[in-house]
Amino acid sequence: MNFDFPAFLVLASVVTGGIWLADVWLFAPRRRRQAAADGHQGSLKEPVLVEYARSFFPVIFAVLILRSFLVEPFRIPSNSMMPTLLTGDFILVNKFAYGLRWPVLNSRFLDLGDPEVGDVAVFKYPMDPSVDYIKRVVGVPGDEIGYVNKTLYRNGEPVPQLPIGRYTGVGSGAEMTGANEALERLGSVEHRILTRQNAPDLPPGCRLLAYGPVTVPEGQYFMVGDNRDNSNDSRCWGFVPEENLVGKAFGIWMHWDGRRDGSPIAWGRLGSGIE
């Protein structure tokens, strides 16, 4: 079962803030009157519950605002975005790049922008919105997307690829050693991708593009992993609705992979940007 941290933050903010405000408006004045009647200076000591609520509310509320409207951390759990992102990367996601959204409801109340082709985006998995996915935006509304012979087609034109050579993976990504690595230019973004020469064009079970290109509907996006033969993405389950968007990934702040030789921390990845 997935822990709903945003819902917890909202609930904790409401409870601690409610206790604190109720004390300020209702119970603190009574304590002061009681103290005055008893001949004490000031007010009686506040209850422990109120003291904890007053202490924790500002911290919880600040975290809620930060995660909901500014930046949220995520951890990469799989190899589907190799070589751009590796299993064990801890990334930061810009929460306002695609507009401000209410926490828990995830409905946009302020439009600040839309995904662009080439963005690395976090979104709610359409088949199970309790799960967060991260993929690259390869198609925006109105685009025609196809995938043939390991090549992505956008609006009838092949997306340019420049072969780099054989990829050498480490740690949890060692299974991709020997894959073909290429530099792909998608829109204005250049990024690396991996493919397997003998693998089928579409991963097992991915049939959306099996019979030709598809057009991205209004309010929807087409997302694909950079590890093209090892990614469960829009080629399998279809488009991502606008309301499922979470934010744009922009940086790696930590990498921890217990399967790496030597140190589990890849120091060279810390502070890296995401293209």
Phi, psi and omega per residue, in radians:
M1 nan 2.320 -3.137
N2 -1.463 2.283 3.119
F3 -1.358 2.187 -3.110
D4 -1.531 1.522 -3.079
F5 -1.146 -0.732 3.089
P6 -1.008 -0.740 3.123
A7 -1.111 -0.681 3.102
F8 -1.085 -0.768 -3.135
L9 -1.104 -0.720 3.111
V10 -1.097 -0.841 -3.131
L11 -1.087 -0.787 -3.139
A12 -1.112 -0.650 3.100
S13 -1.140 -0.753 -3.140
V14 -1.122 -0.782 -3.092
V15 -1.171 -0.924 -3.108
T16 -1.160 -0.713 3.105
G17 -1.156 -0.666 3.122
G18 -1.129 -0.736 3.112
I19 -1.105 -0.768 -3.125
W20 -1.110 -0.831 -3.128
L21 -1.141 -0.702 3.114
A22 -1.066 -0.666 3.114
D23 -1.182 -0.750 -3.117
V24 -1.091 -0.743 -3.032
W25 -1.494 -0.585 -2.997
L26 -1.959 -0.936 -2.931
F27 -1.541 -0.604 3.125
A28 -1.081 -0.772 3.082
P29 -1.044 -0.644 3.115
R30 -1.140 -0.698 3.128
R31 -1.125 -0.686 3.128
R32 -1.140 -0.730 3.118
R33 -1.123 -0.701 3.125
Q34 -1.133 -0.708 3.117
A35 -1.099 -0.736 3.124
A36 -1.120 -0.703 3.138
A37 -1.139 -0.558 -3.115
D38 -1.547 -0.021 3.106
G39 1.463 0.280 3.100
H40 -1.550 2.654 3.029
Q41 -1.492 2.468 3.128
G42 1.281 -2.447 -3.086
S43 -2.208 2.836 3.060
L44 -1.159 2.702 -3.135
K45 -1.045 2.353 -3.119
E46 -1.239 2.625 3.132
P47 -1.058 2.695 -3.128
V48 -1.044 -0.716 -3.136
L49 -1.031 -0.733 3.135
V50 -1.195 -0.686 3.125
E51 -1.066 -0.760 3.097
Y52 -1.148 -0.752 3.139
A53 -1.071 -0.751 3.134
R54 -1.123 -0.607 -3.123
S55 -1.323 -0.713 -3.029
F56 -1.484 -0.513 -3.045
F57 -0.984 -0.870 -3.113
P58 -1.038 -0.655 -3.127
V59 -1.197 -0.854 -3.124
I60 -1.085 -0.752 -3.108
F61 -1.171 -0.659 3.117
A62 -1.132 -0.725 3.106
V63 -1.118 -0.710 3.119
L64 -1.047 -0.818 -3.141
I65 -1.124 -0.763 -3.121
L66 -1.074 -0.859 -3.087
R67 -1.254 -0.555 -3.047
S68 -1.433 -0.604 -2.965
F69 -2.136 -0.206 -3.067
L70 -2.100 -1.337 -3.050
V71 -2.425 2.427 3.088
E72 -2.301 2.370 3.102
P73 -1.494 2.567 3.055
F74 -2.415 2.748 3.053
R75 -2.020 2.367 3.138
I76 -1.414 2.082 -3.043
P77 -1.715 -0.107 -3.020
S78 -2.522 3.106 -3.106
N79 -1.663 0.191 -2.986
S80 -1.179 -0.320 3.134
M81 -1.914 0.252 3.036
M82 -1.116 2.574 0.006
P83 -1.578 0.062 3.141
T84 -1.109 -0.857 3.134
L85 -2.185 2.426 -3.105
L86 -1.928 2.682 3.029
T87 -0.993 2.228 -3.108
G88 1.768 -0.119 3.037
D89 -1.221 2.386 2.982
F90 -1.857 2.084 -3.001
I91 -2.024 2.861 3.053
L92 -1.977 2.427 -3.079
V93 -2.121 2.215 3.082
N94 -1.280 1.993 -3.048
K95 -1.477 -0.217 -3.105
F96 -1.869 0.000 -3.109
A97 -1.030 -0.632 -3.110
Y98 -1.910 0.457 3.120
G99 1.767 2.697 3.116
L100 -1.459 2.398 -3.080
R101 -2.235 2.553 3.072
W102 -1.194 2.357 3.085
P103 -1.090 2.608 -3.117
V104 1.273 -0.992 -3.130
L105 -1.210 -0.575 3.141
N106 1.072 0.358 3.096
S107 -1.553 2.387 -3.073
R108 -1.368 2.252 3.089
F109 -1.990 -0.161 3.079
L110 -2.498 2.065 -3.093
D111 -1.490 1.984 -3.139
L112 -2.029 -0.038 -3.131
G113 2.703 2.931 -3.139
D114 -2.198 2.784 3.093
P115 -1.035 2.516 3.062
E116 -1.988 2.657 3.106
V117 -1.004 2.245 -3.115
G118 1.818 -0.307 3.110
D119 -1.093 2.541 2.931
V120 -1.694 1.963 -2.971
A121 -2.061 2.518 2.992
V122 -1.745 2.413 -3.101
F123 -2.653 2.866 3.059
K124 -1.376 2.210 -3.135
Y125 -1.029 2.098 -3.069
P126 -0.996 -0.528 -3.127
M127 -1.385 -0.336 3.128
D128 -2.743 1.551 -3.042
P129 -1.073 -0.142 3.084
S130 -1.370 -0.157 -3.100
V131 -1.895 2.313 3.091
D132 -1.595 2.356 3.062
Y133 -2.044 2.752 3.024
I134 -2.337 2.210 -3.139
K135 -2.584 3.113 3.096
R136 -1.750 2.417 3.090
V137 -1.328 2.026 3.119
V138 -1.968 -0.190 3.134
G139 -2.589 2.301 3.080
V140 -1.921 2.960 -3.089
P141 -0.868 2.259 3.132
G142 1.682 -0.291 3.128
D143 -1.275 2.558 3.004
E144 -1.803 2.148 -3.037
I145 -2.050 2.303 3.046
G146 -2.383 2.894 3.128
Y147 -2.587 1.934 -3.074
V148 -2.421 2.333 3.090
N149 0.922 0.828 3.099
K150 1.144 0.272 -3.113
T151 -2.089 2.294 3.082
L152 -1.461 2.313 3.092
Y153 -1.970 2.290 3.105
R154 -2.196 2.089 -3.117
N155 0.945 0.724 3.052
G156 1.454 -0.097 -3.107
E157 -1.936 2.379 3.091
P158 -1.192 2.391 3.071
V159 -1.296 2.165 -3.036
P160 -1.032 2.413 3.068
Q161 -2.273 2.419 3.061
L162 -2.078 1.930 -3.129
P163 -1.023 2.423 3.108
I164 -1.877 -0.678 -3.111
G165 2.466 -2.780 3.132
R166 -1.470 2.440 -3.117
Y167 -1.588 2.483 3.060
T168 -2.042 1.966 -3.121
G169 -1.636 2.744 3.106
V170 -2.268 2.785 3.084
G171 0.994 -2.306 -3.136
S172 -1.146 -0.278 3.136
G173 -1.678 0.140 -3.099
A174 -1.089 -0.450 -3.126
E175 -1.109 -0.327 -3.134
M176 -1.612 0.067 3.082
T177 -1.033 2.310 -3.118
G178 1.700 -0.174 3.107
A179 -1.190 2.736 3.062
N180 -1.368 2.240 3.112
E181 -1.895 2.392 -3.134
A182 -2.487 2.702 3.053
L183 -1.702 2.061 -3.096
E184 -1.880 2.425 3.082
R185 -1.918 1.897 -3.094
L186 -2.003 1.861 -3.004
G187 1.164 -2.171 3.113
S188 -1.738 0.107 -3.048
V189 -1.847 2.245 3.007
E190 -1.801 2.258 -3.113
H191 -2.624 2.865 -3.101
R192 -1.691 2.574 3.099
I193 -2.298 2.830 3.068
L194 -2.163 2.462 3.024
T195 -2.443 2.728 3.055
R196 -1.855 2.212 -3.041
Q197 -1.048 -0.708 -3.053
N198 -1.667 0.038 3.117
A199 -1.410 2.639 3.079
P200 -1.139 2.775 -3.131
D201 -0.964 -0.725 -3.105
L202 -1.964 2.366 3.084
P203 -1.010 2.739 -3.128
P204 -0.919 2.304 3.127
G205 1.513 -0.114 -3.118
C206 -1.651 1.769 -3.002
R207 -2.016 -0.015 -3.013
L208 -1.037 -0.675 -3.097
L209 -1.758 0.193 -3.074
A210 -1.135 -0.447 -3.052
Y211 -1.984 0.369 3.094
G212 2.123 3.089 -3.089
P213 -1.187 2.795 3.096
V214 -2.214 2.701 3.108
T215 -1.787 2.289 -3.114
V216 -1.295 2.136 -3.111
P217 -1.224 2.886 3.072
E218 -1.077 2.395 3.110
G219 1.337 0.218 -3.117
Q220 -2.258 2.839 -3.128
Y221 -2.413 2.646 3.127
F222 -1.882 2.107 -3.053
M223 -2.046 2.358 3.141
V224 -2.392 2.499 3.077
G225 -1.367 2.655 3.122
D226 -1.258 -0.440 3.046
N227 -1.520 1.426 -2.839
R228 -1.035 -0.563 -3.108
D229 -1.701 0.162 -3.130
N230 -2.501 0.927 -3.091
S231 -2.548 2.225 3.026
N232 -1.574 1.812 -2.981
D233 -2.491 -2.793 -3.060
S234 -1.052 -0.381 3.076
R235 -1.142 -0.368 -3.095
C236 -1.732 -0.872 -2.988
W237 -2.023 0.022 3.010
G238 1.774 -2.704 -2.956
F239 -1.510 2.791 3.096
V240 -1.835 2.063 3.118
P241 -1.165 2.631 3.137
E242 -0.970 -0.648 -3.091
E243 -1.215 -0.201 3.113
N244 -1.542 -0.140 -3.097
L245 -1.168 2.452 3.121
V246 -1.929 -0.804 3.140
G247 2.969 -3.129 -3.095
K248 -1.854 2.182 3.106
A249 -1.279 2.375 -3.080
F250 -2.361 -0.233 -3.106
G251 -2.807 2.723 3.080
I252 -1.892 2.112 -3.119
W253 -1.852 -0.198 3.120
M254 -2.832 2.640 3.002
H255 -2.412 2.175 3.133
W256 -2.374 2.018 -3.136
D257 -2.380 1.876 -3.102
G258 -1.148 -0.201 -3.136
R259 -1.615 0.004 3.094
R260 -1.305 2.563 3.009
D261 -1.250 2.406 -3.127
G262 1.353 -2.316 -3.103
S263 -1.246 2.368 3.085
P264 -1.271 -0.171 -3.139
I265 -1.676 2.188 3.043
A266 -1.610 1.609 -3.007
W267 -1.042 -0.572 -3.103
G268 -1.181 -0.293 -3.121
R269 -1.569 -0.300 -3.098
L270 -1.131 2.238 3.135
G271 1.460 0.100 -3.130
S272 -1.309 2.539 3.004
G273 -1.437 2.897 -3.126
I274 -2.019 2.081 3.111
E275 -1.889 nan nan
